[in-house]
């Protein structure tokens, strides 16, 4: 199985970029991982929130195939602790799917078309985090999940 993380807009903080790269590299020891960044939309001042979500949604959906399992990182999604998340990953690996895609939406969330296509929603927290920090938090949780599955001494219960 391959895991892909799709996010809208680039990260400009060098410290976050370095940490994301570090955890992405670590994750590569367990699974094929791809971090796909969709560039920020141009001329968003001329677009309503709905139009911006629609355009971002089209770009997100263009990166998926019908056989992919698409999970949205959404404030209204299901919350899991790290052990439950590792079991969630294991369940998907056991199901025989080829690609598991997680998506971090734009500043206004997801379009209706993306919600309709999604196979599920997860929430990292009830708190609000910057979209740039969510990337790091989520990639770290992926790494943590695989160390839990392998009984490696990273996660302390």
KOLBA-276448 format. One record per residue: x, y, z of N, C-alpha, C, O in turn; residue in three letters. Coordinates in nm, 3 decimals. Atoms other than C-alpha are relative to their C-alpha. Layout:
# KOLBA-276448
+---------+---------+---------+---------+---------+---------+---------+---------+---------+---------+---------+---------+---------+
!      nu !      nv !      nw !     cau !     cav !     caw !      cu !      cv !      cw !      ou !      ov !      ow ! residuo !
+---------+---------+---------+---------+---------+---------+---------+---------+---------+---------+---------+---------+---------+
!       X !       Y !       Z !       X !       Y !       Z !       X !       Y !       Z !       X !       Y !       Z !     Ala !
...
+---------+---------+---------+---------+---------+---------+---------+---------+---------+---------+---------+---------+---------+
***
This chain:
# KOLBA-276448
+---------+---------+---------+---------+---------+---------+---------+---------+---------+---------+---------+---------+---------+
!      nu !      nv !      nw !     cau !     cav !     caw !      cu !      cv !      cw !      ou !      ov !      ow ! residuo !
+---------+---------+---------+---------+---------+---------+---------+---------+---------+---------+---------+---------+---------+
!   0.084 !  -0.118 !   0.000 !   0.000 !   0.000 !   0.000 !   0.089 !   0.124 !   0.000 !   0.199 !   0.125 !   0.056 !     Unk !
!  -0.064 !  -0.131 !  -0.001 !   0.102 !   0.359 !  -0.063 !  -0.088 !   0.096 !   0.076 !  -0.211 !   0.089 !   0.068 !     Unk !
!   0.074 !  -0.108 !  -0.066 !   0.003 !   0.654 !   0.154 !   0.041 !   0.131 !  -0.063 !   0.159 !   0.159 !  -0.083 !     Unk !
!  -0.025 !  -0.132 !   0.059 !  -0.032 !   0.996 !   0.000 !  -0.069 !   0.104 !   0.087 !  -0.182 !   0.085 !   0.131 !     Unk !
!   0.059 !  -0.114 !  -0.069 !  -0.091 !   1.324 !   0.181 !  -0.006 !   0.114 !  -0.100 !   0.096 !   0.154 !  -0.156 !     Unk !
!   0.019 !  -0.114 !   0.091 !  -0.235 !   1.605 !  -0.032 !  -0.034 !   0.122 !   0.085 !  -0.118 !   0.115 !   0.175 !     Unk !
!   0.027 !  -0.125 !  -0.071 !  -0.231 !   1.964 !   0.094 !  -0.003 !   0.116 !  -0.099 !   0.062 !   0.112 !  -0.203 !     Unk !
!   0.010 !  -0.120 !   0.083 !  -0.320 !   2.302 !  -0.053 !   0.100 !   0.103 !   0.052 !   0.102 !   0.134 !   0.171 !     Unk !
!  -0.091 !  -0.109 !  -0.034 !  -0.045 !   2.567 !  -0.056 !   0.130 !  -0.046 !   0.061 !   0.136 !  -0.149 !   0.129 !     Unk !
!  -0.132 !   0.039 !  -0.047 !   0.322 !   2.560 !   0.027 !   0.022 !   0.043 !   0.145 !  -0.047 !   0.130 !   0.198 !     Unk !
!  -0.042 !  -0.036 !  -0.135 !   0.485 !   2.574 !   0.368 !   0.121 !   0.092 !  -0.014 !   0.217 !   0.057 !  -0.082 !     Unk !
!  -0.114 !  -0.090 !   0.014 !   0.716 !   2.872 !   0.404 !   0.091 !   0.004 !   0.122 !   0.197 !   0.067 !   0.117 !     Unk !
!  -0.084 !   0.001 !  -0.120 !   0.853 !   2.811 !   0.754 !   0.108 !  -0.108 !  -0.015 !   0.077 !  -0.226 !  -0.026 !     Unk !
!  -0.112 !   0.092 !   0.022 !   1.199 !   2.654 !   0.717 !   0.008 !  -0.110 !   0.108 !   0.044 !  -0.223 !   0.078 !     Unk !
!  -0.003 !   0.100 !  -0.108 !   1.176 !   2.479 !   1.056 !  -0.105 !  -0.108 !  -0.024 !  -0.077 !  -0.227 !  -0.007 !     Unk !
!   0.104 !   0.099 !   0.029 !   0.846 !   2.313 !   0.964 !   0.039 !  -0.086 !  -0.120 !   0.017 !  -0.207 !  -0.119 !     Unk !
!  -0.042 !   0.074 !   0.120 !   0.984 !   2.215 !   0.623 !   0.102 !  -0.107 !   0.038 !   0.094 !  -0.221 !  -0.008 !     Unk !
!  -0.103 !   0.095 !  -0.042 !   1.285 !   2.049 !   0.789 !  -0.060 !  -0.116 !   0.080 !  -0.024 !  -0.232 !   0.059 !     Unk !
!   0.064 !   0.105 !  -0.080 !   1.069 !   1.859 !   1.040 !  -0.089 !  -0.091 !  -0.086 !  -0.090 !  -0.213 !  -0.067 !     Unk !
!   0.084 !   0.079 !   0.091 !   0.823 !   1.748 !   0.769 !   0.089 !  -0.094 !  -0.082 !   0.056 !  -0.211 !  -0.100 !     Unk !
!  -0.093 !   0.083 !   0.078 !   1.117 !   1.623 !   0.560 !   0.056 !  -0.114 !   0.086 !   0.069 !  -0.227 !   0.038 !     Unk !
!  -0.054 !   0.101 !  -0.091 !   1.260 !   1.437 !   0.862 !  -0.100 !  -0.113 !   0.023 !  -0.066 !  -0.230 !   0.008 !     Unk !
!   0.100 !   0.104 !  -0.026 !   0.937 !   1.255 !   0.946 !  -0.042 !  -0.072 !  -0.128 !  -0.073 !  -0.191 !  -0.124 !     Unk !
!   0.031 !   0.066 !   0.128 !   0.864 !   1.186 !   0.577 !   0.107 !  -0.105 !  -0.032 !   0.076 !  -0.214 !  -0.079 !     Unk !
!  -0.111 !   0.094 !   0.023 !   1.207 !   1.022 !   0.549 !  -0.013 !  -0.121 !   0.092 !   0.004 !  -0.235 !   0.049 !     Unk !
!   0.018 !   0.110 !  -0.096 !   1.147 !   0.817 !   0.865 !  -0.114 !  -0.092 !  -0.043 !  -0.103 !  -0.214 !  -0.034 !     Unk !
!   0.118 !   0.076 !   0.043 !   0.808 !   0.709 !   0.732 !   0.033 !  -0.091 !  -0.117 !  -0.025 !  -0.199 !  -0.131 !     Unk !
!  -0.041 !   0.079 !   0.116 !   0.976 !   0.581 !   0.416 !   0.058 !  -0.136 !   0.035 !   0.065 !  -0.223 !  -0.051 !     Unk !
!  -0.051 !   0.131 !  -0.044 !   1.126 !   0.295 !   0.620 !  -0.113 !  -0.101 !   0.018 !  -0.087 !  -0.222 !   0.026 !     Unk !
!   0.113 !   0.087 !  -0.028 !   0.776 !   0.154 !   0.673 !  -0.093 !  -0.019 !  -0.119 !  -0.150 !  -0.126 !  -0.138 !     Unk !
!   0.101 !   0.002 !   0.106 !   0.568 !   0.239 !   0.369 !   0.039 !   0.101 !  -0.107 !   0.114 !   0.195 !  -0.081 !     Unk !
!  -0.021 !  -0.099 !   0.105 !   0.577 !   0.418 !   0.036 !  -0.087 !   0.121 !   0.032 !  -0.209 !   0.109 !   0.043 !     Unk !
!   0.071 !  -0.121 !  -0.041 !   0.482 !   0.776 !   0.125 !   0.030 !   0.113 !  -0.098 !   0.144 !   0.134 !  -0.139 !     Unk !
!  -0.015 !  -0.115 !   0.090 !   0.421 !   1.076 !  -0.099 !  -0.075 !   0.119 !   0.061 !  -0.189 !   0.106 !   0.105 !     Unk !
!   0.061 !  -0.124 !  -0.048 !   0.351 !   1.433 !   0.010 !  -0.017 !   0.088 !  -0.123 !   0.081 !   0.133 !  -0.183 !     Unk !
!   0.033 !  -0.071 !   0.123 !   0.176 !   1.617 !  -0.273 !  -0.060 !   0.136 !   0.035 !  -0.167 !   0.144 !   0.095 !     Unk !
!   0.048 !  -0.135 !  -0.030 !   0.136 !   1.995 !  -0.248 !  -0.062 !   0.061 !  -0.124 !   0.001 !   0.069 !  -0.229 !     Unk !
!   0.069 !  -0.071 !   0.107 !  -0.120 !   2.169 !  -0.466 !   0.028 !   0.149 !   0.021 !  -0.001 !   0.202 !   0.129 !     Unk !
!  -0.032 !  -0.142 !  -0.019 !  -0.006 !   2.529 !  -0.526 !  -0.124 !   0.083 !   0.036 !  -0.236 !   0.052 !  -0.005 !     Unk !
!   0.108 !  -0.092 !  -0.033 !  -0.216 !   2.810 !  -0.380 !  -0.064 !   0.052 !  -0.129 !   0.004 !   0.071 !  -0.229 !     Unk !
!   0.070 !  -0.057 !   0.115 !  -0.480 !   2.941 !  -0.620 !   0.045 !   0.144 !  -0.021 !   0.077 !   0.215 !   0.075 !     Unk !
!  -0.033 !  -0.139 !   0.034 !  -0.400 !   3.265 !  -0.798 !  -0.128 !   0.083 !  -0.002 !  -0.236 !   0.029 !  -0.028 !     Unk !
!   0.111 !  -0.096 !   0.008 !  -0.628 !   3.570 !  -0.781 !  -0.122 !  -0.043 !   0.082 !  -0.235 !  -0.036 !   0.033 !     Unk !
!   0.112 !   0.045 !  -0.083 !  -0.840 !   3.438 !  -0.492 !  -0.087 !   0.117 !   0.048 !  -0.200 !   0.096 !   0.092 !     Unk !
!   0.080 !  -0.115 !  -0.043 !  -0.955 !   3.793 !  -0.409 !  -0.125 !   0.016 !  -0.085 !  -0.224 !   0.074 !  -0.040 !     Unk !
!   0.114 !  -0.009 !   0.091 !  -1.189 !   3.768 !  -0.709 !  -0.099 !  -0.115 !   0.019 !  -0.203 !  -0.119 !  -0.046 !     Unk !
!   0.084 !   0.118 !  -0.018 !  -1.340 !   3.440 !  -0.581 !  -0.072 !   0.005 !   0.134 !  -0.019 !   0.052 !   0.234 !     Unk !
!   0.071 !   0.018 !  -0.127 !  -1.606 !   3.376 !  -0.320 !   0.060 !  -0.122 !   0.070 !   0.137 !  -0.197 !   0.010 !     Unk !
!  -0.048 !   0.120 !  -0.073 !  -1.534 !   3.115 !  -0.050 !  -0.043 !  -0.127 !  -0.073 !   0.035 !  -0.220 !  -0.089 !     Unk !
!   0.054 !   0.119 !   0.069 !  -1.756 !   2.867 !  -0.237 !   0.076 !  -0.026 !  -0.130 !   0.108 !  -0.141 !  -0.161 !     Unk !
!  -0.075 !   0.017 !   0.126 !  -1.575 !   2.930 !  -0.568 !   0.142 !  -0.050 !   0.028 !   0.194 !  -0.134 !  -0.046 !     Unk !
!  -0.135 !   0.044 !  -0.034 !  -1.237 !   2.887 !  -0.400 !   0.000 !  -0.148 !   0.040 !   0.087 !  -0.224 !  -0.002 !     Unk !
!   0.011 !   0.141 !  -0.039 !  -1.346 !   2.557 !  -0.239 !  -0.023 !  -0.089 !  -0.123 !   0.033 !  -0.198 !  -0.134 !     Unk !
!   0.030 !   0.075 !   0.122 !  -1.481 !   2.443 !  -0.577 !   0.126 !  -0.023 !  -0.083 !   0.154 !  -0.135 !  -0.126 !     Unk !
!  -0.124 !   0.010 !   0.080 !  -1.155 !   2.517 !  -0.762 !   0.103 !  -0.091 !   0.069 !   0.166 !  -0.174 !   0.004 !     Unk !
!  -0.092 !   0.086 !  -0.073 !  -0.944 !   2.357 !  -0.488 !  -0.047 !  -0.145 !  -0.006 !   0.034 !  -0.237 !  -0.019 !     Unk !
!   0.057 !   0.134 !   0.008 !  -1.179 !   2.059 !  -0.492 !   0.030 !  -0.068 !  -0.132 !   0.062 !  -0.187 !  -0.135 !     Unk !
!  -0.032 !   0.055 !   0.132 !  -1.127 !   2.010 !  -0.865 !   0.146 !  -0.045 !  -0.005 !   0.177 !  -0.151 !  -0.060 !     Unk !
!  -0.143 !   0.034 !   0.000 !  -0.748 !   2.011 !  -0.812 !   0.026 !  -0.123 !   0.087 !   0.108 !  -0.207 !   0.051 !     Unk !
!  -0.015 !   0.117 !  -0.088 !  -0.776 !   1.761 !  -0.524 !  -0.049 !  -0.125 !  -0.072 !   0.022 !  -0.226 !  -0.076 !     Unk !
!   0.057 !   0.118 !   0.065 !  -1.002 !   1.525 !  -0.718 !   0.080 !  -0.045 !  -0.121 !   0.083 !  -0.164 !  -0.154 !     Unk !
!  -0.085 !   0.034 !   0.115 !  -0.770 !   1.540 !  -1.020 !   0.119 !  -0.085 !   0.042 !   0.180 !  -0.153 !  -0.041 !     Unk !
!  -0.115 !   0.076 !  -0.051 !  -0.501 !   1.383 !  -0.800 !  -0.040 !  -0.140 !   0.048 !   0.044 !  -0.215 !   0.099 !     Unk !
!   0.048 !   0.130 !  -0.050 !  -0.717 !   1.078 !  -0.717 !  -0.044 !  -0.090 !  -0.115 !  -0.076 !  -0.044 !  -0.224 !     Unk !
!   0.055 !   0.099 !   0.092 !  -0.818 !   0.761 !  -0.894 !  -0.119 !  -0.066 !   0.070 !  -0.129 !  -0.061 !   0.193 !     Unk !
!   0.120 !   0.058 !  -0.060 !  -1.145 !   0.577 !  -0.840 !   0.032 !  -0.110 !   0.100 !  -0.045 !  -0.133 !   0.193 !     Unk !
!  -0.035 !   0.109 !  -0.092 !  -0.965 !   0.289 !  -0.666 !   0.064 !   0.050 !   0.130 !   0.079 !  -0.027 !   0.224 !     Unk !
!  -0.062 !  -0.055 !  -0.120 !  -0.802 !   0.521 !  -0.409 !  -0.101 !   0.014 !   0.113 !  -0.219 !   0.042 !   0.088 !     Unk !
!   0.082 !  -0.029 !  -0.117 !  -0.940 !   0.545 !  -0.057 !   0.038 !   0.141 !   0.045 !   0.154 !   0.169 !   0.074 !     Unk !
!  -0.022 !  -0.142 !  -0.027 !  -0.981 !   0.916 !   0.019 !  -0.054 !   0.036 !   0.138 !  -0.173 !   0.022 !   0.165 !     Unk !
!   0.036 !  -0.038 !  -0.137 !  -0.982 !   1.036 !   0.382 !   0.030 !   0.148 !   0.018 !   0.142 !   0.194 !  -0.005 !     Unk !
!  -0.016 !  -0.144 !  -0.020 !  -1.037 !   1.402 !   0.463 !   0.039 !   0.029 !   0.144 !  -0.019 !  -0.028 !   0.237 !     Unk !
!  -0.033 !  -0.049 !  -0.133 !  -0.868 !   1.567 !   0.759 !  -0.090 !   0.121 !   0.022 !  -0.067 !   0.229 !  -0.033 !     Unk !
!   0.111 !  -0.093 !  -0.011 !  -1.171 !   1.760 !   0.873 !  -0.035 !   0.019 !   0.147 !  -0.034 !  -0.077 !   0.224 !     Unk !
!   0.030 !  -0.028 !  -0.141 !  -1.267 !   1.930 !   1.199 !  -0.118 !  -0.080 !   0.052 !  -0.130 !  -0.100 !   0.173 !     Unk !
!   0.116 !   0.078 !  -0.041 !  -1.590 !   1.726 !   1.203 !   0.022 !  -0.151 !  -0.015 !  -0.073 !  -0.229 !  -0.004 !     Unk !
!  -0.029 !   0.142 !   0.018 !  -1.414 !   1.394 !   1.144 !   0.010 !  -0.074 !   0.132 !   0.001 !  -0.016 !   0.240 !     Unk !
!  -0.014 !   0.087 !  -0.118 !  -1.370 !   1.103 !   1.382 !   0.137 !   0.023 !   0.063 !   0.238 !   0.033 !  -0.007 !     Unk !
!  -0.126 !  -0.015 !  -0.072 !  -1.104 !   1.150 !   1.649 !   0.047 !  -0.135 !   0.051 !  -0.031 !  -0.212 !   0.107 !     Unk !
!  -0.061 !   0.126 !  -0.045 !  -0.868 !   0.862 !   1.725 !   0.124 !   0.033 !   0.083 !   0.192 !   0.132 !   0.056 !     Unk !
!  -0.130 !  -0.016 !  -0.065 !  -0.586 !   0.828 !   1.973 !   0.104 !  -0.070 !  -0.088 !   0.069 !  -0.132 !  -0.188 !     Unk !
!  -0.107 !   0.052 !   0.087 !  -0.249 !   0.717 !   1.836 !  -0.007 !  -0.151 !  -0.020 !   0.019 !  -0.199 !  -0.130 !     Unk !
!   0.010 !   0.145 !   0.013 !  -0.302 !   0.347 !   1.906 !  -0.117 !  -0.037 !  -0.091 !  -0.104 !  -0.125 !  -0.177 !     Unk !
!   0.115 !   0.026 !   0.087 !  -0.647 !   0.349 !   1.746 !   0.032 !   0.038 !  -0.145 !  -0.012 !  -0.029 !  -0.238 !     Unk !
!  -0.039 !  -0.040 !   0.135 !  -0.499 !   0.536 !   1.447 !   0.092 !  -0.106 !  -0.063 !   0.080 !  -0.134 !  -0.182 !     Unk !
!  -0.088 !   0.106 !   0.054 !  -0.229 !   0.267 !   1.409 !  -0.085 !  -0.120 !  -0.044 !  -0.057 !  -0.182 !  -0.147 !     Unk !
!   0.091 !   0.110 !   0.038 !  -0.509 !   0.005 !   1.404 !  -0.078 !   0.036 !  -0.126 !  -0.104 !  -0.050 !  -0.211 !     Unk !
!   0.070 !  -0.051 !   0.119 !  -0.694 !   0.218 !   1.147 !   0.088 !  -0.020 !  -0.124 !   0.041 !  -0.064 !  -0.228 !     Unk !
!  -0.095 !   0.021 !   0.111 !  -0.382 !   0.211 !   0.925 !   0.011 !  -0.148 !  -0.033 !   0.009 !  -0.186 !  -0.150 !     Unk !
!  -0.014 !   0.144 !   0.021 !  -0.345 !  -0.165 !   0.974 !  -0.122 !  -0.057 !  -0.072 !  -0.109 !  -0.139 !  -0.162 !     Unk !
!   0.124 !   0.046 !   0.063 !  -0.710 !  -0.223 !   0.878 !   0.002 !   0.032 !  -0.150 !  -0.038 !  -0.051 !  -0.232 !     Unk !
!  -0.006 !  -0.037 !   0.141 !  -0.656 !  -0.033 !   0.552 !   0.105 !  -0.082 !  -0.074 !   0.084 !  -0.121 !  -0.189 !     Unk !
!  -0.103 !   0.082 !   0.065 !  -0.335 !  -0.224 !   0.477 !  -0.052 !  -0.142 !  -0.023 !  -0.026 !  -0.202 !  -0.127 !     Unk !
!   0.055 !   0.135 !   0.012 !  -0.516 !  -0.554 !   0.539 !  -0.109 !  -0.011 !  -0.106 !  -0.136 !  -0.119 !  -0.159 !     Unk !
!   0.113 !   0.002 !   0.095 !  -0.801 !  -0.453 !   0.306 !   0.046 !  -0.017 !  -0.145 !  -0.036 !  -0.043 !  -0.234 !     Unk !
!  -0.052 !   0.021 !   0.135 !  -0.573 !  -0.477 !   0.002 !  -0.007 !   0.121 !  -0.092 !   0.016 !   0.108 !  -0.212 !     Unk !
!   0.003 !  -0.118 !   0.087 !  -0.615 !  -0.121 !  -0.122 !   0.141 !   0.037 !  -0.042 !   0.239 !   0.008 !   0.026 !     Unk !
!  -0.130 !  -0.038 !   0.053 !  -0.336 !   0.021 !  -0.333 !   0.045 !   0.134 !   0.058 !   0.161 !   0.148 !   0.099 !     Unk !
!  -0.038 !  -0.134 !  -0.044 !  -0.342 !   0.387 !  -0.228 !  -0.101 !   0.056 !   0.099 !  -0.222 !   0.057 !   0.074 !     Unk !
!   0.078 !  -0.066 !  -0.103 !  -0.468 !   0.555 !   0.086 !   0.040 !   0.147 !  -0.002 !   0.156 !   0.181 !   0.023 !     Unk !
!  -0.029 !  -0.143 !   0.012 !  -0.494 !   0.932 !   0.042 !  -0.066 !   0.076 !   0.114 !  -0.185 !   0.060 !   0.141 !     Unk !
!   0.051 !  -0.092 !  -0.101 !  -0.532 !   1.182 !   0.324 !   0.010 !   0.140 !  -0.059 !   0.107 !   0.171 !  -0.128 !     Unk !
!   0.001 !  -0.134 !   0.058 !  -0.621 !   1.542 !   0.235 !  -0.020 !   0.106 !   0.107 !  -0.109 !   0.097 !   0.192 !     Unk !
!   0.015 !  -0.121 !  -0.081 !  -0.569 !   1.871 !   0.418 !  -0.055 !   0.104 !  -0.096 !   0.008 !   0.139 !  -0.195 !     Unk !
!   0.066 !  -0.094 !   0.090 !  -0.808 !   2.120 !   0.262 !   0.059 !   0.140 !   0.005 !   0.157 !   0.166 !   0.076 !     Unk !
!  -0.040 !  -0.140 !   0.001 !  -0.770 !   2.488 !   0.191 !  -0.057 !   0.073 !   0.120 !  -0.113 !   0.010 !   0.210 !     Unk !
!   0.042 !  -0.078 !  -0.117 !  -0.856 !   2.771 !   0.430 !  -0.150 !  -0.009 !   0.031 !  -0.190 !   0.014 !   0.145 !     Unk !
!   0.145 !   0.006 !  -0.022 !  -1.233 !   2.724 !   0.384 !  -0.053 !  -0.143 !   0.002 !  -0.175 !  -0.164 !   0.005 !     Unk !
!   0.045 !   0.139 !  -0.004 !  -1.241 !   2.344 !   0.389 !  -0.013 !  -0.060 !  -0.139 !   0.061 !  -0.026 !  -0.231 !     Unk !
!   0.015 !   0.079 !   0.121 !  -1.364 !   2.114 !   0.116 !  -0.130 !   0.033 !  -0.074 !  -0.228 !   0.077 !  -0.014 !     Unk !
!   0.120 !  -0.018 !   0.081 !  -1.612 !   2.144 !  -0.170 !  -0.094 !  -0.118 !   0.022 !  -0.053 !  -0.222 !   0.073 !     Unk !
!   0.098 !   0.109 !  -0.010 !  -1.929 !   1.934 !  -0.177 !   0.045 !  -0.121 !  -0.080 !   0.024 !  -0.235 !  -0.038 !     Unk !
!  -0.046 !   0.111 !   0.085 !  -1.777 !   1.725 !  -0.458 !   0.106 !  -0.084 !   0.071 !   0.107 !  -0.206 !   0.058 !     Unk !
!  -0.103 !   0.073 !  -0.073 !  -1.480 !   1.633 !  -0.239 !  -0.064 !  -0.079 !   0.114 !  -0.029 !  -0.195 !   0.136 !     Unk !
!   0.070 !   0.072 !  -0.107 !  -1.709 !   1.543 !   0.053 !  -0.073 !  -0.123 !  -0.056 !  -0.073 !  -0.229 !   0.007 !     Unk !
!   0.071 !   0.113 !   0.061 !  -1.914 !   1.321 !  -0.182 !   0.095 !  -0.113 !  -0.039 !   0.060 !  -0.230 !  -0.027 !     Unk !
!  -0.098 !   0.100 !   0.043 !  -1.601 !   1.143 !  -0.311 !   0.069 !  -0.069 !   0.118 !   0.116 !  -0.182 !   0.106 !     Unk !
!  -0.076 !   0.049 !  -0.115 !  -1.449 !   1.093 !   0.035 !  -0.055 !  -0.132 !   0.054 !  -0.176 !  -0.156 !   0.053 !     Unk !
!   0.036 !   0.127 !  -0.063 !  -1.448 !   0.751 !   0.200 !  -0.007 !   0.012 !   0.152 !  -0.051 !  -0.080 !   0.220 !     Unk !
!   0.003 !  -0.020 !  -0.144 !  -1.413 !   0.898 !   0.549 !   0.059 !   0.134 !   0.038 !   0.117 !   0.204 !  -0.045 !     Unk !
!  -0.055 !  -0.125 !  -0.052 !  -1.314 !   1.191 !   0.768 !   0.064 !  -0.028 !   0.135 !   0.009 !  -0.100 !   0.219 !     Unk !
!  -0.068 !   0.007 !  -0.129 !  -1.064 !   1.214 !   1.052 !   0.026 !   0.141 !   0.049 !   0.046 !   0.232 !  -0.031 !     Unk !
!  -0.035 !  -0.128 !  -0.060 !  -1.002 !   1.500 !   1.292 !   0.120 !  -0.023 !   0.091 !   0.124 !  -0.120 !   0.167 !     Unk !
!  -0.116 !   0.011 !  -0.088 !  -0.668 !   1.556 !   1.464 !  -0.031 !   0.053 !   0.139 !   0.030 !   0.009 !   0.237 !     Unk !
!   0.028 !  -0.063 !  -0.129 !  -0.821 !   1.765 !   1.741 !  -0.124 !   0.088 !  -0.014 !  -0.163 !   0.124 !  -0.125 !     Unk !
!   0.108 !  -0.099 !   0.002 !  -1.114 !   1.985 !   1.837 !   0.059 !   0.142 !  -0.013 !  -0.011 !   0.236 !  -0.049 !     Unk !
!  -0.067 !  -0.130 !   0.014 !  -0.859 !   2.269 !   1.840 !   0.026 !   0.029 !  -0.146 !   0.026 !  -0.061 !  -0.230 !     Unk !
!  -0.035 !  -0.042 !   0.135 !  -0.777 !   2.467 !   1.528 !   0.151 !   0.020 !  -0.008 !   0.210 !   0.087 !   0.077 !     Unk !
!  -0.144 !  -0.017 !   0.023 !  -0.420 !   2.444 !   1.395 !   0.019 !   0.063 !  -0.137 !  -0.068 !   0.053 !  -0.224 !     Unk !
!  -0.030 !  -0.053 !   0.133 !  -0.257 !   2.626 !   1.106 !   0.015 !  -0.118 !  -0.096 !   0.059 !  -0.226 !  -0.056 !     Unk !
!  -0.009 !   0.106 !   0.100 !  -0.268 !   2.423 !   0.786 !   0.144 !  -0.046 !  -0.017 !   0.169 !  -0.162 !  -0.051 !     Unk !
!  -0.141 !   0.038 !   0.013 !   0.112 !   2.429 !   0.779 !   0.041 !  -0.094 !   0.114 !   0.116 !  -0.189 !   0.091 !     Unk !
!  -0.038 !   0.085 !  -0.113 !   0.142 !   2.276 !   1.127 !  -0.070 !  -0.135 !  -0.006 !  -0.015 !  -0.236 !   0.037 !     Unk !
!   0.074 !   0.127 !   0.011 !  -0.124 !   2.011 !   1.057 !   0.080 !  -0.100 !  -0.083 !   0.078 !  -0.220 !  -0.054 !     Unk !
!  -0.082 !   0.089 !   0.084 !   0.107 !   1.869 !   0.789 !   0.101 !  -0.075 !   0.086 !   0.114 !  -0.198 !   0.077 !     Unk !
!  -0.100 !   0.061 !  -0.088 !   0.380 !   1.809 !   1.045 !  -0.066 !  -0.095 !   0.100 !  -0.022 !  -0.209 !   0.116 !     Unk !
!   0.067 !   0.083 !  -0.100 !   0.142 !   1.677 !   1.311 !  -0.048 !  -0.131 !  -0.062 !  -0.033 !  -0.237 !  -0.002 !     Unk !
!   0.056 !   0.120 !   0.060 !  -0.021 !   1.435 !   1.070 !   0.109 !  -0.097 !  -0.045 !   0.097 !  -0.218 !  -0.024 !     Unk !
!  -0.109 !   0.088 !   0.046 !   0.303 !   1.301 !   0.918 !   0.066 !  -0.066 !   0.122 !   0.104 !  -0.183 !   0.116 !     Unk !
!  -0.056 !   0.060 !  -0.123 !   0.438 !   1.251 !   1.272 !  -0.093 !  -0.110 !   0.051 !  -0.044 !  -0.214 !   0.095 !     Unk !
!   0.094 !   0.103 !  -0.046 !   0.120 !   1.058 !   1.362 !   0.005 !  -0.124 !  -0.089 !  -0.011 !  -0.236 !  -0.040 !     Unk !
!  -0.019 !   0.115 !   0.088 !   0.165 !   0.838 !   1.054 !   0.123 !  -0.079 !   0.045 !   0.117 !  -0.202 !   0.058 !     Unk !
!  -0.124 !   0.065 !  -0.045 !   0.521 !   0.764 !   1.166 !  -0.024 !  -0.071 !   0.134 !   0.013 !  -0.188 !   0.150 !     Unk !
!   0.030 !   0.059 !  -0.131 !   0.405 !   0.704 !   1.525 !  -0.086 !  -0.127 !  -0.017 !  -0.062 !  -0.228 !   0.049 !     Unk !
!   0.086 !   0.115 !   0.024 !   0.134 !   0.469 !   1.396 !   0.077 !  -0.123 !  -0.044 !   0.050 !  -0.234 !   0.002 !     Unk !
!  -0.079 !   0.115 !   0.048 !   0.386 !   0.251 !   1.216 !   0.096 !  -0.051 !   0.106 !   0.121 !  -0.171 !   0.113 !     Unk !
!  -0.086 !   0.048 !  -0.109 !   0.621 !   0.241 !   1.515 !  -0.082 !  -0.080 !   0.101 !  -0.032 !  -0.175 !   0.160 !     Unk !
!   0.088 !   0.075 !  -0.089 !   0.325 !   0.125 !   1.727 !  -0.026 !  -0.139 !  -0.058 !  -0.019 !  -0.239 !   0.012 !     Unk !
!   0.027 !   0.129 !   0.065 !   0.242 !  -0.148 !   1.474 !   0.120 !  -0.094 !   0.007 !   0.104 !  -0.216 !   0.012 !     Unk !
!  -0.123 !   0.081 !  -0.005 !   0.605 !  -0.266 !   1.486 !   0.053 !  -0.018 !   0.143 !   0.160 !  -0.076 !   0.163 !     Unk !
!  -0.044 !   0.007 !  -0.140 !   0.627 !  -0.242 !   1.867 !   0.138 !   0.061 !   0.022 !   0.218 !   0.009 !   0.100 !     Unk !
!  -0.128 !  -0.069 !  -0.016 !   0.920 !  -0.003 !   1.836 !  -0.011 !   0.104 !   0.112 !  -0.120 !   0.154 !   0.139 !     Unk !
!   0.004 !  -0.086 !  -0.120 !   1.017 !   0.219 !   2.132 !  -0.009 !   0.150 !  -0.030 !   0.078 !   0.226 !   0.013 !     Unk !
!   0.020 !  -0.144 !   0.027 !   0.888 !   0.555 !   2.003 !  -0.119 !   0.050 !   0.080 !  -0.113 !   0.155 !   0.144 !     Unk !
!   0.124 !  -0.038 !  -0.070 !   0.537 !   0.566 !   2.148 !   0.000 !  -0.062 !   0.140 !   0.029 !  -0.180 !   0.156 !     Unk !
!   0.009 !   0.050 !  -0.138 !   0.495 !   0.536 !   2.525 !  -0.146 !  -0.006 !   0.041 !  -0.217 !   0.094 !   0.034 !     Unk !
!   0.140 !   0.018 !  -0.039 !   0.165 !   0.396 !   2.648 !  -0.018 !   0.026 !   0.148 !  -0.130 !   0.015 !   0.199 !     Unk !
+---------+---------+---------+---------+---------+---------+---------+---------+---------+---------+---------+---------+---------+
***
